[in-house]
Amino acid sequence: GIMVIGDPRGGCLFAARPGDDGSVGLQNQIADGKDQPGCVDDDAAAGQEITLEFHPMGTDYLGRDMLARLMEGARVSLFIGIVAPFIFVLFGIAYGGFAGYFGGLADSVLMRFADFVVALPFLLFMILFKIAFGIGPGESGIFPMLIALILFGCLDTARLVRGQVLQI
């Protein structure tokens, strides 16, 4: 396929097409009436795919850019690392606030459930979630991971919020 990036200096778009031997070379086309190396016409949209003439982190044995692979893998990690804490704090505030405000039997039941979940090892919990969600080998387990992190993380927040609500 074609990989397209924009040139901030000249307004033209660069394109790189992989060759039959696995090498990637810049295509030389005319843009805006000028013959500039690497420019393609305005039909290509900037941001479709990004390529670099050099590989700052090198390539693997198949010639794939390691920086691009690292950035692709970081998307999932950053998604889980940012979204999960945000959700479990919100869920923990609601859970702990509910338990502390109503007290009595509701508080006892909610906190015993929290004790039960905290007593489970996280790895066992993740394995059970993968089985429950039907995630097979090689499939993405982002959603079960997100749910497990929310269930495990919200309980600490819930205990803190419950304590503050009981103190009021």
C-alpha positions as a printed NumPy array, in Angstrom:
array([[  0.   ,   0.   ,   0.   ],
       [  0.901,   3.644,  -0.13 ],
       [  2.067,   5.437,   2.982],
       [  1.433,   9.193,   2.988],
       [  2.815,  12.025,   5.128],
       [  2.482,  15.791,   4.734],
       [  5.389,  18.175,   4.258],
       [  5.01 ,  21.194,   6.573],
       [  7.464,  23.245,   4.483],
       [  6.199,  22.848,   0.954],
       [  2.618,  21.7  ,   1.364],
       [  3.184,  18.602,  -0.748],
       [  2.528,  15.066,   0.326],
       [  5.196,  12.414,   0.415],
       [  4.412,   8.841,  -0.482],
       [  6.391,   5.691,  -0.007],
       [  5.577,   2.402,  -1.646],
       [  7.2  ,  -0.856,  -0.578],
       [  9.155,  -2.571,  -3.313],
       [  9.09 ,  -6.235,  -4.225],
       [ 12.284,  -6.834,  -2.28 ],
       [ 10.815,  -5.313,   0.908],
       [ 12.607,  -1.984,   0.563],
       [ 10.696,   1.264,   0.812],
       [ 11.461,   4.068,  -1.626],
       [ 10.012,   7.537,  -2.072],
       [  7.952,   8.065,  -5.212],
       [  8.826,  11.058,  -7.379],
       [  5.706,  12.793,  -8.681],
       [  4.629,  16.326,  -9.586],
       [  2.802,  18.478,  -6.998],
       [  1.653,  22.078,  -7.478],
       [  3.418,  22.281, -10.857],
       [  6.843,  21.584,  -9.361],
       [  8.859,  18.429,  -9.76 ],
       [  9.857,  17.712,  -6.167],
       [ 11.301,  14.401,  -5.027],
       [  8.851,  12.444,  -2.969],
       [  5.79 ,  14.59 ,  -3.664],
       [  2.486,  13.13 ,  -4.783],
       [ -0.611,  14.889,  -6.065],
       [ -3.312,  16.328,  -3.825],
       [ -5.552,  13.241,  -4.155],
       [ -3.747,  11.525,  -1.279],
       [ -4.937,  12.471,   2.185],
       [ -2.406,  13.375,   4.816],
       [ -2.586,  11.175,   7.875],
       [ -3.539,   7.946,   6.152],
       [ -0.338,   6.174,   7.092],
       [  2.987,   7.535,   8.28 ],
       [  6.373,   6.378,   7.118],
       [  9.882,   7.529,   7.834],
       [ 12.863,   7.492,   5.491],
       [ 14.97 ,   6.396,   8.428],
       [ 14.206,   4.057,  11.306],
       [ 15.284,   5.665,  14.605],
       [ 14.82 ,   2.427,  16.549],
       [ 15.77 ,   0.167,  13.675],
       [ 13.767,  -2.637,  12.105],
       [ 13.05 ,  -6.21 ,  13.023],
       [ 14.148,  -9.183,  10.932],
       [ 11.164,  -8.668,   8.576],
       [ 12.021,  -5.009,   7.937],
       [  9.192,  -3.554,  10.025],
       [  9.878,  -0.262,  11.786],
       [ 10.272,  -0.829,  15.534],
       [  9.167,   2.721,  16.457],
       [  5.885,   2.251,  14.583],
       [  5.32 ,  -1.113,  16.263],
       [  6.102,   0.397,  19.682],
       [  3.656,   3.249,  19.106],
       [  0.935,   0.828,  17.96 ],
       [  1.418,  -1.308,  21.065],
       [  1.421,   1.741,  23.327],
       [ -2.092,   2.679,  22.188],
       [ -3.656,  -0.219,  24.088],
       [ -1.483,   0.295,  27.165],
       [ -2.269,   3.999,  27.307],
       [ -5.975,   3.363,  26.766],
       [ -6.142,   0.921,  29.671],
       [ -3.803,   3.031,  31.815],
       [ -5.887,   6.193,  31.408],
       [ -9.467,   4.953,  31.035],
       [ -9.442,   2.251,  33.754],
       [ -8.354,   4.542,  36.626],
       [-10.824,   7.233,  35.576],
       [-13.708,   4.756,  35.557],
       [-12.729,   2.932,  38.75 ],
       [-12.445,   6.19 ,  40.685],
       [-15.935,   7.199,  39.557],
       [-17.311,   3.737,  40.315],
       [-15.512,   3.632,  43.683],
       [-16.943,   7.012,  44.709],
       [-20.468,   5.83 ,  43.888],
       [-19.983,   2.406,  45.533],
       [-18.39 ,   3.752,  48.718],
       [-20.782,   6.682,  48.945],
       [-23.771,   4.362,  48.648],
       [-22.4  ,   1.949,  51.272],
       [-21.502,   4.72 ,  53.706],
       [-24.694,   6.718,  53.256],
       [-27.163,   3.862,  53.7  ],
       [-25.103,   1.939,  56.277],
       [-26.538,  -1.069,  58.088],
       [-27.216,  -4.173,  56.006],
       [-26.377,  -2.48 ,  52.679],
       [-22.993,  -1.395,  54.044],
       [-22.259,  -4.874,  55.408],
       [-23.188,  -6.661,  52.186],
       [-21.266,  -4.228,  49.948],
       [-18.147,  -4.295,  52.097],
       [-18.174,  -8.12 ,  52.411],
       [-18.356,  -8.307,  48.604],
       [-15.398,  -5.915,  48.49 ],
       [-13.472,  -8.137,  50.922],
       [-14.228, -11.186,  48.77 ],
       [-12.97 ,  -9.521,  45.582],
       [ -9.832,  -8.195,  47.27 ],
       [ -9.053, -11.71 ,  48.583],
       [ -8.936, -13.127,  45.027],
       [ -5.575, -13.141,  43.267],
       [ -5.614, -10.791,  40.269],
       [ -4.196, -13.379,  37.849],
       [ -6.889, -15.901,  38.747],
       [ -9.49 , -13.174,  38.362],
       [ -8.152, -12.313,  34.869],
       [ -8.197, -15.978,  33.809],
       [-11.799, -16.312,  34.994],
       [-12.773, -13.156,  33.113],
       [-11.147, -14.374,  29.903],
       [-13.098, -17.627,  30.181],
       [-16.345, -15.833,  31.054],
       [-16.   , -13.455,  28.09 ],
       [-14.981, -16.273,  25.723],
       [-11.613, -14.777,  24.802],
       [ -9.483, -17.391,  23.054],
       [ -5.738, -17.569,  22.544],
       [ -4.42 , -14.764,  20.353],
       [ -7.557, -12.639,  20.726],
       [ -7.643,  -9.204,  22.303],
       [ -8.635,  -9.218,  25.946],
       [ -8.864,  -5.445,  26.355],
       [-12.463,  -5.396,  27.589],
       [-12.001,  -8.141,  30.236],
       [ -8.774,  -6.447,  31.362],
       [-10.594,  -3.139,  31.684],
       [-13.433,  -4.714,  33.694],
       [-10.99 ,  -6.567,  35.983],
       [ -8.954,  -3.43 ,  36.66 ],
       [-12.119,  -1.476,  37.399],
       [-13.43 ,  -4.129,  39.815],
       [-10.103,  -4.456,  41.61 ],
       [ -9.241,  -0.755,  41.654],
       [-12.576,   0.69 ,  42.672],
       [-12.614,  -1.081,  46.019],
       [ -9.75 ,   0.941,  47.503],
       [-11.483,   4.152,  46.479],
       [-14.799,   2.81 ,  47.789],
       [-13.3  ,   2.113,  51.228],
       [-11.844,   5.609,  51.444],
       [-15.095,   7.25 ,  50.355],
       [-17.146,   5.062,  52.711],
       [-14.926,   6.084,  55.615],
       [-15.32 ,   9.761,  54.771],
       [-19.105,   9.442,  54.42 ],
       [-19.34 ,   7.647,  57.773],
       [-17.244,  10.391,  59.345],
       [-19.675,  13.12 ,  58.292]])
